[in-house]
Amino acid sequence: MMRMVPFVLDNGATVLGVEVKLPKTTLLSISTDKGYIMCGALDVTLLNERLSDRAIIAGRAVGVRTLEELMNAPLESVTLTAEAMGIVAGMKGSDALQLMV
């Protein structure tokens, strides 16, 4: 089962959350036109090392079970490209998304 949810950020921008129910896990992602935040399934090391030429803007939050939790959780890790934009580990998901719009 899949669920899509729009969220309006404090700056008025709308982002799109996607929840995919899989056996024994749920994938969570909230995206903008420039980047995204995701649950613990995101491999930031892979994005930074093997896919560095793509300059992906992304952040990872662990221990989240809902899109709402992902919006409010501190990011555990972020890509190098996200860091260059001022997005840092420990930043709340919704604050990172505001920098991605």
Residue pairs with C-beta under 8 A, 6 or more apart in sequence:
1 20
1 21
2 18
2 19
2 20
2 21
3 18
3 19
3 67
4 16
4 17
4 18
4 19
5 16
5 17
5 18
5 19
5 67
6 14
6 15
6 16
6 17
7 14
7 15
7 16
7 17
7 30
7 67
7 71
7 94
8 14
9 15
9 94
9 97
9 98
9 101
10 94
10 98
11 98
11 101
13 32
13 97
13 98
13 101
15 30
15 31
15 32
15 97
15 101
16 30
16 31
17 28
17 29
17 30
17 67
17 70
17 71
18 27
18 28
18 29
18 30
18 31
19 26
19 27
19 28
19 66
19 67
20 26
20 27
25 41
26 39
26 65
27 38
27 39
27 41
28 38
28 39
28 64
28 65
28 66
28 67
28 70
29 36
29 37
29 38
29 39
30 36
30 37
30 38
30 67
30 70
30 71
30 93
30 97
31 37
32 97
32 100
32 101
33 101
34 57
34 100
34 101
35 56
35 57
35 58
35 59
35 81
35 82
35 100
36 57
36 58
36 59
36 100
37 58
37 59
37 60
37 61
37 70
37 75
37 93
37 96
37 97
38 58
38 59
38 60
38 61
38 70
39 60
39 61
39 62
39 64
39 70
40 60
40 61
40 62
40 63
40 64
40 76
42 58
42 59
42 60
44 58
44 59
44 60
44 77
44 78
44 79
47 54
47 56
47 58
47 79
48 79
48 80
52 80
55 81
56 79
56 81
57 79
57 81
57 82
57 85
57 87
57 100
58 78
58 79
58 82
59 75
59 77
59 78
59 79
59 82
59 87
59 89
59 91
59 93
59 96
60 75
60 76
60 77
60 78
61 69
61 70
61 73
61 74
61 75
61 76
61 93
62 73
62 76
63 73
64 70
64 73
70 93
71 92
71 93
71 94
71 97
72 92
72 93
72 94
73 92
73 93
74 89
74 90
74 91
74 92
74 93
75 87
75 88
75 89
75 90
75 91
75 92
75 93
75 96
76 89
77 89
78 87
78 88
78 89
78 91
78 96
82 96
82 100
85 99
85 100
86 99
87 96
87 99
87 100
